[in-house]
């Protein structure tokens, strides 16, 4: 495993982290399986784990807390997210700040996360949604200052809305935000335009999420793929999205090198960007853990392949189903 400096937090974290969304509410999720996969990730050098209260109403946070307890001699960086008070994803400019992140709500859910993790301090707390219309509001800024001063959080971040990588730039300029989490993959290259340069200027840590485009970039979906009703993906991969996503993935197949999977190619593409500090694929199964951590070997992709993949940028706009 290779490690990268995480912006001005100055932490050295594994460049392949662990996204824990799939451990709550996705088809075939199992706590026993999750624990085995998490332990295997630690054994293979993963040190950064990202969860949220919204992942099973704290269930995923509890799994992370248990993991930390099982490995007391290793520094595992914990990251979670405060849900918006109105529990609506994504944030919209029409949502009042008071209905999203008022101080009492920020404090309440930070305490819930600390209890679920069974720790006195979480390394990174994040706003799970954001709209820059709130950035000048001093209430959330004071709340962040108080949480840091009390030692309950070490750093604060923002998880950017899907396909809105610039809707958070103003918040970064306040100096109160230490990290950003943003969708970045072969298709979603838009963060390179404005967000990444600004993060470099401000020394903001960058977490790349959704490296496989919710599964499209694993190459395992087709136009007949279905998901269980209770699985979040059943509402995301509506026909208009599934069909288009599969077509974009199929266009990549001729580029996959011999002996490499589409998923490996997708991760290596992300890791070739030095702006990225860690990428957080979901890894519910042990075989996925081993495959994903193996990409942290510094090999990257050939310049020719990397250039070809850059041509598959796919700029999209938020919709009712994109969440």
C-alpha positions as CSV (number, residue, x, y, z in Angstrom):
1,X,0.0,0.0,0.0
2,X,1.2,3.5,-0.8
3,X,0.3,6.5,1.2
4,X,-0.4,10.2,0.4
5,X,-0.5,13.4,2.4
6,X,-4.1,14.4,3.1
7,X,-4.0,18.1,2.5
8,X,-3.4,20.4,5.5
9,X,-4.5,17.7,7.9
10,X,-0.9,16.5,7.3
11,X,-2.1,12.9,7.8
12,X,-0.5,10.2,5.6
13,X,-3.4,8.0,4.6
14,X,-3.7,5.0,2.3
15,X,-4.3,6.0,-1.3
16,X,-6.9,3.3,-1.5
17,X,-9.4,3.9,1.3
18,X,-12.6,2.1,2.1
19,X,-16.1,3.3,1.3
20,X,-18.6,1.8,3.7
21,X,-21.9,2.8,2.1
22,X,-22.5,-0.8,0.8
23,X,-22.5,-2.1,4.3
24,X,-26.0,-0.8,5.0
25,X,-29.0,-1.1,2.8
26,X,-27.5,-2.7,-0.3
27,X,-28.5,-6.1,-1.6
28,X,-26.6,-9.0,0.1
29,X,-24.9,-6.8,2.7
30,X,-23.9,-8.9,5.7
31,X,-22.3,-7.8,8.9
32,X,-20.2,-10.9,9.1
33,X,-19.0,-10.6,5.6
34,X,-18.4,-6.8,6.1
35,X,-16.2,-7.5,9.2
36,X,-14.0,-10.0,7.4
37,X,-13.6,-7.6,4.5
38,X,-12.7,-4.7,6.8
39,X,-10.2,-6.7,8.7
40,X,-8.6,-7.9,5.4
41,X,-8.3,-4.3,4.3
42,X,-6.5,-3.3,7.4
43,X,-4.1,-6.3,7.0
44,X,-3.4,-5.0,3.5
45,X,-2.5,-1.5,4.6
46,X,-5.8,0.4,4.3
47,X,-6.0,3.1,6.9
48,X,-8.8,5.5,5.8
49,X,-12.4,4.5,6.3
50,X,-15.4,6.6,5.2
51,X,-18.9,6.1,6.5
52,X,-22.0,8.2,7.4
53,X,-24.8,8.3,9.8
54,X,-27.1,8.0,6.8
55,X,-25.7,4.5,5.9
56,X,-28.2,2.5,7.8
57,X,-29.0,5.2,10.4
58,X,-25.7,4.6,12.1
59,X,-25.3,0.9,11.4
60,X,-22.2,1.4,9.2
61,X,-20.7,3.7,11.8
62,X,-21.0,1.0,14.4
63,X,-19.2,-1.5,12.1
64,X,-16.4,1.0,11.8
65,X,-16.2,1.5,15.5
66,X,-15.9,-2.2,16.0
67,X,-13.1,-2.4,13.5
68,X,-11.2,0.3,15.3
69,X,-11.6,-1.7,18.6
70,X,-10.3,-4.9,16.9
71,X,-7.1,-3.1,15.8
72,X,-6.0,-1.0,18.7
73,X,-2.3,-0.9,17.7
74,X,-3.0,0.6,14.2
75,X,-3.9,4.1,13.4
76,X,-7.1,3.9,11.4
77,X,-8.5,7.2,10.2
78,X,-12.2,7.5,10.7
79,X,-14.5,9.7,8.6
80,X,-18.2,10.1,8.8
81,X,-20.9,12.6,7.6
82,X,-23.7,14.6,9.2
83,X,-27.0,14.1,7.4
84,X,-29.0,17.3,6.5
85,X,-31.8,18.0,9.0
86,X,-34.4,17.6,6.3
87,X,-32.9,14.3,5.2
88,X,-33.0,15.2,1.5
89,X,-30.3,14.4,-0.9
90,X,-28.8,16.2,-2.7
91,X,-28.9,19.7,-1.3
92,X,-30.7,22.4,-3.3
93,X,-30.4,26.2,-3.2
94,X,-34.0,26.4,-2.2
95,X,-33.4,24.5,1.0
96,X,-33.1,26.9,4.0
97,X,-30.0,26.6,6.1
98,X,-32.2,26.2,9.2
99,X,-33.6,23.0,7.6
100,X,-30.2,21.7,6.7
101,X,-27.4,22.3,9.1
102,X,-28.4,24.4,12.1
103,X,-26.0,24.2,15.1
104,X,-28.1,22.0,17.3
105,X,-28.4,19.5,14.5
106,X,-24.7,19.5,13.7
107,X,-23.9,18.9,17.4
108,X,-26.6,16.2,17.8
109,X,-25.4,14.1,14.9
110,X,-21.7,14.5,15.8
111,X,-22.6,13.1,19.2
112,X,-24.5,10.2,17.6
113,X,-21.5,9.4,15.4
114,X,-19.1,9.5,18.4
115,X,-21.5,7.1,20.3
116,X,-21.8,4.8,17.3
117,X,-18.0,4.7,16.8
118,X,-17.5,4.5,20.6
119,X,-14.7,7.1,20.4
120,X,-14.1,10.5,22.0
121,X,-12.9,12.1,18.7
122,X,-13.6,11.4,15.0
123,X,-10.8,12.2,12.7
124,X,-12.9,13.7,9.9
125,X,-16.5,14.9,10.1
126,X,-18.2,16.0,6.8
127,X,-21.4,17.7,5.7
128,X,-23.1,15.0,3.7
129,X,-24.7,17.5,1.4
130,X,-23.9,21.1,0.5
131,X,-25.0,24.2,-1.4
132,X,-22.8,27.2,-1.6
133,X,-25.7,29.5,-0.8
134,X,-25.0,28.6,2.9
135,X,-21.3,29.3,2.8
136,X,-21.4,32.8,4.2
137,X,-23.6,31.8,7.1
138,X,-21.4,32.1,10.2
139,X,-23.5,29.7,12.2
140,X,-22.0,26.6,10.7
141,X,-18.6,28.1,10.8
142,X,-18.8,28.7,14.6
143,X,-20.2,25.2,15.0
144,X,-17.1,23.7,13.3
145,X,-14.8,25.9,15.4
146,X,-16.5,24.7,18.6
147,X,-16.3,21.0,17.6
148,X,-12.6,21.3,16.9
149,X,-11.9,23.3,20.1
150,X,-13.7,20.7,22.1
151,X,-11.7,17.9,20.5
152,X,-14.7,16.1,19.2
153,X,-13.5,16.3,15.6
154,X,-10.0,16.8,14.2
155,X,-11.0,18.0,10.8
156,X,-14.1,19.1,8.8
157,X,-15.0,18.4,5.3
158,X,-17.7,18.6,2.6
159,X,-19.2,15.8,0.5
160,X,-20.0,17.5,-2.8
161,X,-23.4,16.9,-4.5
162,X,-23.3,14.5,-7.4
163,X,-22.1,16.1,-10.6
164,X,-21.7,19.5,-8.9
165,X,-18.0,19.7,-8.2
166,X,-17.9,23.5,-8.0
167,X,-20.9,23.8,-5.6
168,X,-18.7,24.1,-2.5
169,X,-15.8,26.3,-3.7
170,X,-17.1,29.3,-1.6
171,X,-17.2,27.1,1.5
172,X,-13.5,26.1,0.9
173,X,-12.6,29.8,0.7
174,X,-13.9,30.4,4.3
175,X,-10.9,28.5,5.7
176,X,-13.2,26.3,7.8
177,X,-13.1,23.2,5.5
178,X,-10.1,20.9,5.4
179,X,-11.2,18.2,2.9
180,X,-13.6,17.6,0.1
181,X,-15.2,14.4,-1.1
182,X,-16.2,14.4,-4.8
183,X,-17.2,12.0,-7.5
184,X,-14.2,11.5,-9.8
185,X,-13.7,8.6,-12.2
186,X,-13.1,7.9,-15.9
187,X,-16.5,9.5,-16.8
188,X,-16.6,12.2,-14.1
189,X,-13.5,14.3,-14.8
190,X,-15.1,17.7,-14.3
191,X,-13.5,18.2,-10.8
192,X,-10.2,18.8,-12.6
193,X,-11.5,22.0,-14.1
194,X,-11.9,24.3,-11.1
195,X,-12.1,22.2,-7.9
196,X,-8.8,20.5,-7.9
197,X,-6.7,23.6,-8.7
198,X,-8.5,25.4,-5.9
199,X,-7.9,22.6,-3.5
200,X,-4.2,22.6,-4.4
201,X,-4.1,26.4,-3.7
202,X,-5.8,26.0,-0.3
203,X,-4.1,22.7,0.6
204,X,-7.5,20.9,0.9
205,X,-7.4,17.1,1.1
206,X,-9.3,15.3,-1.7
207,X,-11.3,12.1,-1.4
208,X,-12.4,10.5,-4.7
209,X,-15.7,8.7,-4.3
210,X,-17.8,6.6,-6.7
211,X,-14.8,5.3,-8.6
212,X,-16.9,2.7,-10.4
213,X,-19.8,5.0,-11.2
214,X,-22.1,3.1,-8.9
215,X,-21.1,-0.2,-10.6
216,X,-21.0,0.8,-14.2
217,X,-17.2,0.9,-14.4
218,X,-16.9,-2.6,-13.0
219,X,-18.2,-3.8,-16.4
220,X,-20.7,-6.2,-14.8
221,X,-23.9,-4.3,-15.6
222,X,-26.0,-4.8,-18.7
223,X,-29.3,-3.3,-19.9
224,X,-31.3,-6.2,-18.2
225,X,-29.6,-5.7,-14.8
226,X,-32.1,-5.3,-12.0
227,X,-31.8,-4.6,-8.2
228,X,-34.0,-5.5,-5.3
229,X,-36.6,-2.9,-4.4
230,X,-34.9,-2.1,-1.1
231,X,-31.5,-1.6,-2.8
232,X,-30.7,2.1,-3.4
233,X,-29.5,1.3,-6.9
234,X,-33.0,0.3,-8.0
235,X,-33.9,4.0,-7.8
236,X,-30.7,5.2,-9.4
237,X,-30.4,2.9,-12.4
238,X,-33.7,3.8,-13.9
239,X,-33.9,2.8,-17.6
240,X,-32.7,6.2,-18.9
241,X,-29.6,6.0,-16.7
242,X,-28.9,2.2,-16.9
243,X,-29.0,2.1,-20.7
244,X,-26.8,5.1,-21.2
245,X,-24.4,4.0,-18.5
246,X,-24.0,0.5,-20.0
247,X,-23.4,2.0,-23.4
248,X,-20.6,4.3,-22.1
249,X,-19.0,1.4,-20.2
250,X,-19.2,-0.9,-23.3
251,X,-17.3,1.8,-25.3
252,X,-14.4,1.3,-22.9
253,X,-14.1,-2.5,-23.4
254,X,-11.7,-2.3,-26.4
255,X,-9.3,-0.3,-24.3
256,X,-8.9,-2.8,-21.4
257,X,-5.4,-4.3,-21.4
258,X,-5.0,-8.0,-21.4
259,X,-5.0,-9.4,-17.9
260,X,-6.8,-6.3,-16.5
261,X,-10.4,-5.9,-15.5
262,X,-12.4,-2.7,-16.2
263,X,-12.5,-2.1,-12.4
264,X,-8.7,-2.2,-12.1
265,X,-8.4,0.1,-15.0
266,X,-10.9,2.5,-13.4
267,X,-9.0,2.6,-10.1
268,X,-5.6,3.0,-11.8
269,X,-6.9,6.0,-13.8
270,X,-7.9,7.8,-10.6
271,X,-4.7,7.0,-8.8
272,X,-2.7,8.5,-11.6
273,X,-4.0,11.9,-10.6
274,X,-1.7,13.3,-8.0
275,X,-4.4,15.7,-6.7
276,X,-6.3,12.7,-5.3
277,X,-5.3,11.8,-1.8
278,X,-7.4,8.7,-1.4
279,X,-10.1,6.8,-3.4
280,X,-12.8,5.0,-1.5
281,X,-14.3,2.1,-3.5
282,X,-16.9,0.0,-1.7
283,X,-15.5,-3.5,-0.9
284,X,-18.1,-5.7,0.7
285,X,-16.4,-8.9,-0.4
286,X,-12.9,-10.1,0.4
287,X,-12.0,-10.7,-3.3
288,X,-12.9,-7.1,-4.0
289,X,-10.6,-5.9,-1.2
290,X,-7.7,-7.9,-2.5
291,X,-8.3,-6.7,-6.1
292,X,-8.6,-3.0,-5.1
293,X,-5.7,-2.7,-2.8
294,X,-3.5,-4.4,-5.4
295,X,-3.8,-1.3,-7.6
296,X,-1.8,0.6,-5.0
297,X,1.6,-0.4,-6.5
298,X,2.6,2.8,-8.3
299,X,2.3,1.2,-11.8
300,X,-0.6,3.3,-13.1
301,X,-1.5,3.0,-16.8
302,X,0.4,3.6,-20.0
303,X,0.4,7.2,-21.2
304,X,-1.3,6.1,-24.3
305,X,-4.2,4.4,-22.4
306,X,-4.5,7.2,-20.0
307,X,-4.9,9.7,-22.8
308,X,-7.5,7.5,-24.5
309,X,-9.5,7.2,-21.3
310,X,-9.5,10.9,-20.9
311,X,-11.6,11.2,-24.1
312,X,-14.4,9.3,-22.4
313,X,-15.2,12.2,-20.1
314,X,-19.0,12.3,-19.6
315,X,-20.4,15.5,-18.3
316,X,-23.9,15.1,-16.7
317,X,-26.4,17.3,-14.9
318,X,-28.2,16.4,-11.6
319,X,-31.6,14.9,-12.2
320,X,-34.5,13.6,-10.0
321,X,-32.9,10.2,-10.0
322,X,-29.2,11.1,-9.7
323,X,-29.6,11.9,-5.9
